[in-house]
């Protein structure tokens, strides 16, 4: 790992921007936002051969050959914030399966799952002020019937 203590803030930001742009050129990222969500989408689509939806599609990130609709979420658990709360879900009806992955500080895959929408609807909590739902990707989710652990499949993506 590189030591950045002597690097200026401006140079750090320039390096960050260059890395994000290179990841976009490699078709791993699709936006200039935090790479967590785009990386999750890339990994699931590469692992399972799903077709990515357009960036502007509401509640839908990918579709498989059988027409199953996937909402894809990723959460990077940082040493300063271990929360497993996924980004908000605005439409619980727009997908059939939630594909979710947890990353560690270095974006290594900790755990990944395919969660039926019915499970998400049962476990998600509605937040009125944002008109959305929050979903916590706790370890107990992997014990719920019909939830598939796909950690190995995502880790196999080069």
C-alpha positions in Angstrom: 0.0 0.0 0.0 1.3 3.4 -0.9 2.1 6.0 1.8 0.2 9.3 1.0 1.3 11.3 4.0 3.5 13.7 1.9 0.9 14.0 -0.9 -1.0 17.2 -1.0 -4.8 17.2 -0.8 -5.1 18.5 -4.3 -2.9 15.6 -5.6 -4.9 13.1 -3.6 -8.1 14.3 -5.2 -6.5 14.2 -8.6 -5.3 10.6 -8.1 -8.8 9.7 -6.9 -10.4 11.3 -10.0 -8.0 9.5 -12.3 -8.7 6.1 -10.7 -12.5 6.6 -11.0 -12.1 7.6 -14.6 -9.9 4.5 -15.3 -12.5 2.3 -13.7 -15.1 3.9 -15.9 -13.0 3.2 -19.0 -12.8 -0.4 -17.9 -16.6 -0.5 -17.7 -16.5 -1.4 -14.0 -18.1 1.9 -13.0 -20.9 3.7 -14.8 -21.0 7.0 -12.9 -18.7 9.5 -11.2 -20.3 8.8 -7.8 -18.9 6.7 -5.0 -17.9 3.4 -6.6 -19.7 1.1 -4.2 -23.0 0.9 -6.0 -21.5 0.7 -9.5 -19.1 -2.0 -8.4 -21.9 -4.0 -6.9 -23.8 -3.8 -10.2 -20.8 -4.8 -12.2 -20.0 -7.8 -10.0 -23.5 -9.2 -10.0 -24.0 -8.7 -13.8 -20.6 -10.2 -14.5 -21.2 -13.2 -12.2 -24.6 -14.0 -13.4 -24.7 -12.6 -17.0 -27.5 -10.2 -16.2 -28.2 -7.2 -18.5 -27.7 -3.9 -16.8 -30.6 -1.5 -17.0 -30.1 2.1 -18.0 -28.9 4.4 -15.2 -32.2 6.2 -15.2 -34.4 3.2 -14.5 -36.3 3.5 -11.2 -35.9 0.5 -8.8 -34.3 -1.7 -11.5 -30.6 -2.3 -12.0 -30.6 -5.5 -14.0 -32.7 -8.2 -15.7 -31.8 -11.8 -16.3 -32.7 -13.9 -19.4 -35.9 -15.2 -17.6 -37.0 -11.6 -17.1 -36.4 -11.5 -13.4 -35.8 -7.9 -12.2 -33.0 -7.1 -9.8 -32.4 -4.1 -7.6 -28.6 -4.2 -6.7 -27.2 -2.6 -3.6 -23.7 -2.5 -2.1 -22.5 -1.3 1.3 -18.9 -0.6 2.1 -18.4 -1.2 5.8 -15.6 1.2 6.8 -13.5 1.0 9.9 -15.2 4.2 11.1 -18.7 3.1 10.2 -19.7 -0.6 10.3 -23.3 0.0 9.5 -25.0 -2.6 7.2 -27.8 -0.3 6.1 -28.1 -0.3 2.4 -28.9 2.8 0.4 -32.6 3.6 0.4 -35.1 1.6 -1.5 -37.7 3.9 -3.0 -39.9 1.4 -4.8 -40.6 -2.1 -3.2 -42.7 -3.1 -6.2 -40.1 -2.4 -9.0 -38.0 -5.5 -8.5 -38.3 -9.3 -7.9 -35.0 -9.8 -6.1 -32.6 -7.6 -4.1 -29.0 -8.5 -5.0 -26.9 -7.2 -2.1 -23.2 -7.2 -1.3 -21.1 -6.1 1.7 -17.6 -4.8 1.1 -14.8 -4.2 3.7 -12.6 -1.1 3.8 -10.6 -2.3 0.7 -13.7 -3.2 -1.3 -13.1 -6.9 -0.7 -16.3 -8.9 -0.8 -17.4 -9.8 2.7 -20.8 -11.4 1.9 -23.4 -11.3 -0.9 -26.9 -12.5 -1.2 -30.0 -12.7 -3.5 -33.0 -11.8 -1.4 -36.6 -12.3 -2.7 -38.6 -9.0 -2.8 -41.1 -10.6 -0.3 -38.3 -10.9 2.3 -37.3 -7.3 1.6 -40.9 -6.1 2.0 -41.2 -7.9 5.3 -37.9 -6.7 6.8 -37.6 -3.2 5.4 -38.6 -0.2 7.5 -40.5 2.7 5.9 -39.1 6.2 6.5 -41.8 8.8 5.9 -39.7 11.9 5.7 -37.8 10.5 2.7 -40.7 8.3 1.4 -38.3 5.4 1.2 -37.5 2.1 2.9 -34.3 1.2 4.7 -33.0 -2.4 4.8 -30.3 -3.7 7.1 -28.1 -6.5 5.6 -27.5 -8.3 8.9 -26.1 -11.8 9.1 -29.5 -13.3 10.0 -30.7 -12.5 6.5 -28.7 -15.4 5.1 -30.7 -17.7 7.4 -34.0 -16.7 5.9 -35.6 -19.3 3.6 -35.2 -18.6 -0.1 -32.2 -16.2 0.5 -29.3 -17.4 -1.6 -25.7 -16.9 -0.5 -23.8 -15.9 -3.6 -20.6 -14.7 -2.0 -18.5 -17.3 -3.9 -19.9 -16.3 -7.3 -19.1 -12.6 -6.8 -15.6 -13.4 -5.4 -15.0 -15.4 -8.6 -15.4 -12.4 -10.8 -11.9 -11.2 -12.0 
